[in-house]
């Protein structure tokens, strides 16, 4: 007969299972320091007695098994970061943890000690660690670090990540991914290639560096819009289309900083009777849901958002289980997804030769790879004035 859970405490479980209280605590909190046989015996006793660990007791022990996912400066329904959250939550379930979601807006210039955080972060014991995604400023990282909580960030979206020491992060190699996408266009015969994206955003800055590097290797000149533009990314794309068509050199191919910018470009080009890909080829970045249903379907660099979330959670749990381990950067791979928005500029004989020497379309190492930095650091990004300067 099962005893009422309220009358059973951890000491009773330990006595029946013939182990110490500390061993029961480790089993409850998913520790790897327990043998499989002991874990199964303790779990069987817990089920038989109907024991349910008291939440307050877990807080006192310092093991809430709760991870806080913080989305900074982004809408709640942002599709990319929703994918990151989904991946983190799936991994948490497999690792016997739970996720609580928080959205927060933080001004870039707010001093760290003046950033107001929700009580679930401020009060000790509610959460074991924090994952931060969104558009992340250094002041928010400093504020969370001051709480003494283990922290993992989505590194591509941290402004001035180089200034953050001792930071566990997950990232993709945006520089190499855009380098490969640019080379893909060059190998298709394109010589006038534009990049569109405000490089004040660190992820666009990384991609822009890869674009410049690829052009340099083929002695081509850049045509780029990299400054501030109007409104949302879609509005930025609409505005960029008109700017690019007014330039002295009109690109035959465009690399959009993300799929939203690509969508805005596509909308404006259609209104201006510019055909994709007949007149201008177009490549996006991220592979959002919209990419596959655009007309024409968008060729884009795929970044697997759920994999980013999964890696963030796994890295954080590793940190919780081994607090003394070294700082880690985990890289998630990207790949070019070919659809129908790119057209070759090669003649028949050149195209035949290209088919015999296919370009590799995987950018970055496999998901399990680790590195101390992103690479591509030899690129000077700020010293070049874009051919089509937009307002800063």
Helices and strands as residue ranges (DSSP letters): G 5-7, H 10-17, H 21-28, H 36-49, H 55-61, E 66-72, H 79-94, E 98-104, G 112-114, H 119-122, E 129-134, H 138-145, E 150-154, G 155-157, G 161-163, E 168-172, H 174-187, E 193-196, H 202-217, E 223-225, H 233-246, E 253-256, H 259-271, E 281-286, H 289-293, E 299-303, H 305-321, E 329-332, E 334-337, H 348-355, E 362-363
